[in-house]
Amino acid sequence: MTPQTYYVSITSGTIEREPSNTDQLAIQASEDQLDVLKHKLDKEIFTNEITSLRAVIPFKSADHDKSEEQYSEDIRDLYTYIYQIGTPETKNHIDSMKILPKLTNQDYTMPGYEK
């Protein structure tokens, strides 16, 4: 099947046929790729909700929180996949954000950030 154009919003967790927001990223995806993307987006939304629950505990550090690590892994995976199936404009936008290297190489060189 020929890939179709879709518009993905990570912030609202939506995939649409027509652009409706300024934060949407355009992709070219087959049905199978769209299913994979939906799964990755759902996983990121779920992990984000778990991470948000930790935020209400003021004395708990997020430095080595498993939910934070999972969120970072999920968002990196999601952006990487969107980059792979994205239009040239989407790839340029993600490149300009410089988000993939930052998510891959989080700088924990400060004291107290030992693994």
N, C-alpha and C positions, 0 to 999 in steps of 0.2 A: 504494500500500500504506500502511496505517495505521502511523504510528510506534509503536515498541515501547519499553518502558523497559529501559535497560541501566545497569550500574554500572561506572564506569571508575576504575581505580587507576593513576595516573601513576607512582607509586613502584614498583609491581610490574609495570607494563606489561600489565595485564589488562583485559578487557572481559567482564563476566558478566551473566547474566540475573537472578540473585538477589544481594542484598547479602551480603557475607561479611567485609568489613573496614571499619574506621572511617574509612579514608582515601579511600573511594570517592565519586565524584561521580555523581549520577543524571542521566541524559540521556534524551531522547525522540528516537529516530532511526529513519529508514527504512533499508532495506537499503543504498541508495546512500550515505546519510550515514554508516552504520556502516562501509562500505568506506573512505570518505575518512578517518574517524577511525582505523581500523586502520593505514592508511598513515602518517598523521601520528604515531601512537604508535610504530610501528616505526622511523620516521625519527628520532624523538627518542631512542629507546633506542640506536640505532646511533651517533648523534652523541655521546650521553653516554658511551658506551664509548670512543670516540676521545678525548674530553676527559679521561677518567680515565687514559688512557695517558700523557698529558702530565704528570699530577700526580706521577708517580714521578721526574721530572727536577727535582731541587730548585733548580737555578740558572736555570731557564727561567721568565721572567715570563709570566703569563697575561693581562697587560693588553691586549696587541694580538695575541693568538694567534687565528688564523683559526678553529680548532676551538671556542674559547670564544665567538667571535662567532656561529658557526653554531649552537652549542647555545642561545645566548640567543634567536636568531631562531626556532629550532625549538620551544622551550618556550613562547615568546610565541604562536606560531602555534597550538600545541596548546591552550593555555588559552583563546585567543580562540575557537577552534572549539567547544570544550566549552561555553564561555559561550553561544555562539549556539544550540546545540541542548540546552542544559541545562534542567533543571526550574527553577521559580522558586527553590527552596531552593538549588540549585547556583549559580544566578546570584547570590543573596544571599551565599553563602559565598565565591565568587570576589571579589565586590565587597568583602567584609569583609577579605579578604587584602590588598587594594590591590596585587595583583601585576601587573596589566596596565599601569597607569601606570608602575610601576617598571621593568618590562621594556622599555617603549617609550621611556622617558626616563632612561637610565642617566646618573647625575651624574658626568661626567668634568671637573669644574671645578678640580680640584686640580692643582698644578704637576706636569708630567710626563705628564699625560693628554691632551695635545694630539692631535688626530686627524691 
